[in-house]
Amino acid sequence: MRDKGDFAPPEQRASTGLPLSVMLLSTLTIVDYLIVGGVFLDNESGVVAVCGPQQINARHP
């Protein structure tokens, strides 16, 4: 809101440096995250074993 004595016109040119910097840094961070995650997923030396629940026989003598 403007004051009563403020007759200056509103700013016509706004700086775009900060929003562009934030978007660029966010994009680079996401790309780095995906590259590092891809390197870990491409590691084929690790073996993954999935163990399901064992069935228990309810009829014991």
MOPAC internal coordinates of N, CA, C and O (Angstrom, degrees):
PM7 1SCF
backbone

  N    0.0000 0     0.00 0     0.00 0    0    0    0
  C    1.4455 1     0.00 0     0.00 0    1    0    0
  C    1.5219 1   108.15 1     0.00 0    2    1    0
  O    1.2310 1   121.01 1   -38.29 1    3    2    1
  N    1.3007 1   115.67 1   141.71 1    3    2    1
  C    1.4600 1   121.07 1  -176.53 1    5    3    2
  C    1.5313 1   110.84 1   -96.36 1    6    5    3
  O    1.2310 1   122.00 1   -28.61 1    7    6    5
  N    1.3299 1   113.77 1   151.39 1    7    6    5
  C    1.4647 1   119.40 1   176.90 1    9    7    6
  C    1.5251 1   110.04 1   -78.53 1   10    9    7
  O    1.2310 1   120.72 1   -12.33 1   11   10    9
  N    1.3641 1   116.24 1   167.67 1   11   10    9
  C    1.4559 1   120.42 1   179.50 1   13   11   10
  C    1.5243 1   112.40 1   -65.10 1   14   13   11
  O    1.2310 1   120.29 1   141.20 1   15   14   13
  N    1.3220 1   117.05 1   -38.80 1   15   14   13
  C    1.4548 1   120.33 1  -175.94 1   17   15   14
  C    1.5233 1   114.33 1   -90.14 1   18   17   15
  O    1.2310 1   119.83 1  -174.13 1   19   18   17
  N    1.3024 1   117.93 1     5.87 1   19   18   17
  C    1.4652 1   120.91 1  -177.58 1   21   19   18
  C    1.5231 1   109.12 1   -93.67 1   22   21   19
  O    1.2310 1   121.04 1   -78.83 1   23   22   21
  N    1.3375 1   115.61 1   101.17 1   23   22   21
  C    1.4560 1   120.27 1  -178.51 1   25   23   22
  C    1.5198 1   112.33 1  -105.06 1   26   25   23
  O    1.2310 1   120.31 1  -171.32 1   27   26   25
  N    1.3189 1   117.01 1     8.68 1   27   26   25
  C    1.4622 1   120.02 1   179.95 1   29   27   26
  C    1.5309 1   109.08 1   -72.61 1   30   29   27
  O    1.2310 1   120.48 1   -37.33 1   31   30   29
  N    1.3112 1   116.68 1   142.67 1   31   30   29
  C    1.4675 1   118.41 1   178.36 1   33   31   30
  C    1.5311 1   110.36 1   -69.32 1   34   33   31
  O    1.2310 1   120.11 1   -24.37 1   35   34   33
  N    1.3254 1   117.40 1   155.63 1   35   34   33
  C    1.4642 1   119.51 1   179.06 1   37   35   34
  C    1.5312 1   111.15 1   -65.06 1   38   37   35
  O    1.2310 1   121.20 1   -21.10 1   39   38   37
  N    1.2984 1   115.31 1   158.90 1   39   38   37
  C    1.4623 1   120.58 1  -178.38 1   41   39   38
  C    1.5232 1   109.45 1   -62.76 1   42   41   39
  O    1.2310 1   121.24 1   -49.07 1   43   42   41
  N    1.3282 1   115.24 1   130.93 1   43   42   41
  C    1.4582 1   120.16 1  -177.15 1   45   43   42
  C    1.5342 1   112.48 1   -95.47 1   46   45   43
  O    1.2310 1   120.29 1   151.76 1   47   46   45
  N    1.3225 1   117.05 1   -28.24 1   47   46   45
  C    1.4650 1   120.71 1  -179.50 1   49   47   46
  C    1.5111 1   109.24 1  -118.24 1   50   49   47
  O    1.2310 1   120.87 1   -56.83 1   51   50   49
  N    1.3084 1   115.94 1   123.17 1   51   50   49
  C    1.4581 1   120.87 1   177.98 1   53   51   50
  C    1.5247 1   108.27 1  -107.27 1   54   53   51
  O    1.2310 1   120.71 1   -31.85 1   55   54   53
  N    1.3107 1   116.24 1   148.15 1   55   54   53
  C    1.4556 1   121.19 1   178.99 1   57   55   54
  C    1.5220 1   109.46 1   -77.37 1   58   57   55
  O    1.2310 1   120.64 1   -46.42 1   59   58   57
  N    1.3247 1   116.37 1   133.58 1   59   58   57
  C    1.4641 1   121.17 1   179.55 1   61   59   58
  C    1.5247 1   111.53 1  -107.23 1   62   61   59
  O    1.2310 1   120.32 1  -172.01 1   63   62   61
  N    1.3205 1   116.99 1     7.99 1   63   62   61
  C    1.4668 1   120.00 1  -176.51 1   65   63   62
  C    1.5126 1   113.42 1   -64.74 1   66   65   63
  O    1.2310 1   119.69 1   134.55 1   67   66   65
  N    1.3190 1   118.19 1   -45.45 1   67   66   65
  C    1.4656 1   121.01 1  -177.40 1   69   67   66
  C    1.5289 1   112.46 1   -66.64 1   70   69   67
  O    1.2310 1   118.65 1   130.91 1   71   70   69
  N    1.3352 1   120.18 1   -49.09 1   71   70   69
  C    1.4752 1   118.22 1   178.88 1   73   71   70
  C    1.5222 1   112.99 1   -61.58 1   74   73   71
  O    1.2310 1   120.15 1   140.49 1   75   74   73
  N    1.3224 1   117.31 1   -39.51 1   75   74   73
  C    1.4638 1   119.79 1   179.29 1   77   75   74
  C    1.5248 1   111.06 1   -67.20 1   78   77   75
  O    1.2310 1   120.05 1   142.73 1   79   78   77
  N    1.3211 1   117.50 1   -37.27 1   79   78   77
  C    1.4621 1   120.83 1   177.71 1   81   79   78
  C    1.5194 1   111.27 1   -65.29 1   82   81   79
  O    1.2310 1   120.48 1   138.58 1   83   82   81
  N    1.3237 1   116.69 1   -41.42 1   83   82   81
  C    1.4591 1   120.46 1   179.33 1   85   83   82
  C    1.5267 1   110.35 1   -64.68 1   86   85   83
  O    1.2310 1   119.92 1   136.66 1   87   86   85
  N    1.3290 1   117.76 1   -43.34 1   87   86   85
  C    1.4637 1   120.71 1   179.20 1   89   87   86
  C    1.5237 1   111.23 1   -65.55 1   90   89   87
  O    1.2310 1   120.01 1   139.39 1   91   90   89
  N    1.3201 1   117.59 1   -40.61 1   91   90   89
  C    1.4654 1   121.00 1   179.61 1   93   91   90
  C    1.5236 1   110.82 1   -65.75 1   94   93   91
  O    1.2310 1   119.99 1   134.68 1   95   94   93
  N    1.3188 1   117.63 1   -45.32 1   95   94   93
  C    1.4606 1   120.37 1   178.75 1   97   95   94
  C    1.5232 1   111.66 1   -64.58 1   98   97   95
  O    1.2310 1   120.01 1   141.95 1   99   98   97
  N    1.3286 1   117.59 1   -38.05 1   99   98   97
  C    1.4634 1   120.78 1   177.31 1  101   99   98
  C    1.5244 1   110.87 1   -64.10 1  102  101   99
  O    1.2310 1   120.46 1   136.05 1  103  102  101
  N    1.3195 1   116.73 1   -43.95 1  103  102  101
  C    1.4612 1   120.89 1   179.14 1  105  103  102
  C    1.5172 1   111.13 1   -63.37 1  106  105  103
  O    1.2310 1   120.11 1   135.78 1  107  106  105
  N    1.3167 1   117.40 1   -44.22 1  107  106  105
  C    1.4635 1   120.31 1   178.81 1  109  107  106
  C    1.5230 1   111.84 1   -64.81 1  110  109  107
  O    1.2310 1   120.29 1   142.83 1  111  110  109
  N    1.3208 1   117.06 1   -37.17 1  111  110  109
  C    1.4695 1   120.65 1   177.89 1  113  111  110
  C    1.5213 1   110.71 1   -64.65 1  114  113  111
  O    1.2310 1   120.08 1   137.07 1  115  114  113
  N    1.3248 1   117.45 1   -42.93 1  115  114  113
  C    1.4630 1   120.75 1   179.36 1  117  115  114
  C    1.5225 1   110.75 1   -66.12 1  118  117  115
  O    1.2310 1   119.63 1   138.39 1  119  118  117
  N    1.3162 1   118.32 1   -41.61 1  119  118  117
  C    1.4635 1   121.91 1   178.83 1  121  119  118
  C    1.5238 1   110.15 1   -63.62 1  122  121  119
  O    1.2310 1   120.01 1   135.89 1  123  122  121
  N    1.3238 1   117.59 1   -44.11 1  123  122  121
  C    1.4702 1   120.62 1   177.57 1  125  123  122
  C    1.5221 1   110.91 1   -61.15 1  126  125  123
  O    1.2310 1   120.19 1   137.78 1  127  126  125
  N    1.3165 1   117.23 1   -42.22 1  127  126  125
  C    1.4611 1   121.83 1   179.22 1  129  127  126
  C    1.5283 1   110.74 1   -61.18 1  130  129  127
  O    1.2310 1   120.56 1   136.29 1  131  130  129
  N    1.3241 1   116.54 1   -43.71 1  131  130  129
  C    1.4613 1   119.91 1   179.65 1  133  131  130
  C    1.5260 1   112.09 1   -67.68 1  134  133  131
  O    1.2310 1   120.00 1   142.54 1  135  134  133
  N    1.3190 1   117.61 1   -37.46 1  135  134  133
  C    1.4694 1   120.82 1   179.06 1  137  135  134
  C    1.5204 1   110.40 1   -67.00 1  138  137  135
  O    1.2310 1   120.16 1   133.93 1  139  138  137
  N    1.3158 1   117.30 1   -46.07 1  139  138  137
  C    1.4709 1   120.70 1   179.65 1  141  139  138
  C    1.5243 1   110.04 1   -64.30 1  142  141  139
  O    1.2310 1   119.74 1   138.49 1  143  142  141
  N    1.3351 1   118.09 1   -41.51 1  143  142  141
  C    1.4550 1   121.00 1   177.35 1  145  143  142
  C    1.5141 1   111.86 1   -63.67 1  146  145  143
  O    1.2310 1   120.28 1   142.34 1  147  146  145
  N    1.3339 1   117.08 1   -37.66 1  147  146  145
  C    1.4571 1   120.74 1   177.57 1  149  147  146
  C    1.5107 1   112.33 1   -66.31 1  150  149  147
  O    1.2310 1   120.24 1   143.92 1  151  150  149
  N    1.3149 1   117.15 1   -36.08 1  151  150  149
  C    1.4656 1   120.26 1   178.08 1  153  151  150
  C    1.5258 1   110.27 1   -65.31 1  154  153  151
  O    1.2310 1   120.39 1   138.56 1  155  154  153
  N    1.3244 1   116.85 1   -41.44 1  155  154  153
  C    1.4590 1   119.44 1   178.92 1  157  155  154
  C    1.5255 1   111.94 1   -68.42 1  158  157  155
  O    1.2310 1   119.86 1   144.56 1  159  158  157
  N    1.3270 1   117.87 1   -35.44 1  159  158  157
  C    1.4582 1   120.41 1  -179.46 1  161  159  158
  C    1.5191 1   112.47 1   -74.87 1  162  161  159
  O    1.2310 1   119.99 1   153.99 1  163  162  161
  N    1.3391 1   117.62 1   -26.01 1  163  162  161
  C    1.4612 1   120.88 1  -179.85 1  165  163  162
  C    1.5206 1   112.27 1   -79.06 1  166  165  163
  O    1.2310 1   119.97 1   173.42 1  167  166  165
  N    1.3043 1   117.67 1    -6.58 1  167  166  165
  C    1.4528 1   121.51 1   179.74 1  169  167  166
  C    1.5313 1   108.29 1   -72.81 1  170  169  167
  O    1.2310 1   120.19 1   -74.69 1  171  170  169
  N    1.3404 1   117.25 1   105.31 1  171  170  169
  C    1.4605 1   121.05 1  -175.60 1  173  171  170
  C    1.5207 1   112.66 1   -92.59 1  174  173  171
  O    1.2310 1   119.50 1  -176.25 1  175  174  173
  N    1.3054 1   118.56 1     3.75 1  175  174  173
  C    1.4592 1   120.07 1  -178.90 1  177  175  174
  C    1.5346 1   111.90 1   -76.89 1  178  177  175
  O    1.2310 1   120.12 1   158.23 1  179  178  177
  N    1.3025 1   117.38 1   -21.77 1  179  178  177
  C    1.4610 1   120.36 1  -179.88 1  181  179  178
  C    1.5208 1   111.11 1   -82.66 1  182  181  179
  O    1.2310 1   120.49 1   -42.38 1  183  182  181
  N    1.3080 1   116.67 1   137.62 1  183  182  181
  C    1.4497 1   122.12 1   177.99 1  185  183  182
  C    1.5240 1   108.48 1  -106.19 1  186  185  183
  O    1.2310 1   120.65 1   -47.21 1  187  186  185
  N    1.3116 1   116.36 1   132.79 1  187  186  185
  C    1.4520 1   121.25 1  -179.13 1  189  187  186
  C    1.5181 1   108.15 1  -107.35 1  190  189  187
  O    1.2310 1   120.43 1   -51.36 1  191  190  189
  N    1.3181 1   116.78 1   128.64 1  191  190  189
  C    1.4575 1   121.98 1   176.92 1  193  191  190
  C    1.5208 1   108.29 1  -116.67 1  194  193  191
  O    1.2310 1   121.13 1   -49.83 1  195  194  193
  N    1.3202 1   115.44 1   130.17 1  195  194  193
  C    1.4559 1   120.59 1   178.96 1  197  195  194
  C    1.5157 1   107.54 1  -108.75 1  198  197  195
  O    1.2310 1   120.41 1   -58.18 1  199  198  197
  N    1.3172 1   116.83 1   121.82 1  199  198  197
  C    1.4631 1   122.05 1  -179.26 1  201  199  198
  C    1.5126 1   108.92 1  -111.54 1  202  201  199
  O    1.2310 1   121.40 1   -58.99 1  203  202  201
  N    1.3308 1   114.93 1   121.01 1  203  202  201
  C    1.4527 1   119.71 1   177.70 1  205  203  202
  C    1.5156 1   110.06 1   -89.08 1  206  205  203
  O    1.2310 1   120.34 1    -8.04 1  207  206  205
  N    1.3163 1   116.96 1   171.96 1  207  206  205
  C    1.4690 1   119.89 1   178.94 1  209  207  206
  C    1.5283 1   110.56 1   -67.54 1  210  209  207
  O    1.2310 1   120.83 1   -37.28 1  211  210  209
  N    1.3090 1   116.02 1   142.72 1  211  210  209
  C    1.4578 1   121.45 1   179.91 1  213  211  210
  C    1.5286 1   108.21 1   -83.99 1  214  213  211
  O    1.2310 1   121.81 1   -37.28 1  215  214  213
  N    1.3320 1   114.14 1   142.72 1  215  214  213
  C    1.4550 1   119.07 1   179.35 1  217  215  214
  C    1.5269 1   108.57 1   -83.53 1  218  217  215
  O    1.2310 1   120.81 1   -44.94 1  219  218  217
  N    1.3048 1   116.06 1   135.06 1  219  218  217
  C    1.4669 1   121.67 1   179.23 1  221  219  218
  C    1.5167 1   106.79 1  -108.56 1  222  221  219
  O    1.2310 1   121.44 1   -52.46 1  223  222  221
  N    1.3533 1   114.86 1   127.54 1  223  222  221
  C    1.4473 1   119.80 1   178.41 1  225  223  222
  C    1.5279 1   108.55 1   -78.75 1  226  225  223
  O    1.2310 1   120.60 1   -60.22 1  227  226  225
  N    1.3257 1   116.46 1   119.78 1  227  226  225
  C    1.4599 1   120.53 1  -175.29 1  229  227  226
  C    1.5371 1   112.31 1   -78.47 1  230  229  227
  O    1.2310 1   119.39 1   165.77 1  231  230  229
  N    1.3269 1   118.77 1   -14.23 1  231  230  229
  C    1.4758 1   121.01 1  -176.96 1  233  231  230
  C    1.5201 1   110.29 1  -100.02 1  234  233  231
  O    1.2310 1   120.54 1   -98.39 1  235  234  233
  N    1.2947 1   116.57 1    81.61 1  235  234  233
  C    1.4672 1   121.16 1   175.16 1  237  235  234
  C    1.5352 1   108.46 1   -92.56 1  238  237  235
  O    1.2310 1   119.75 1   -41.92 1  239  238  237
  N    1.3180 1   118.07 1   138.08 1  239  238  237
  C    1.4798 1   119.25 1  -179.93 1  241  239  238
  C    1.4983 1   112.64 1   -72.85 1  242  241  239
  O    1.2310 1   120.10 1   180.00 1  243  242  241

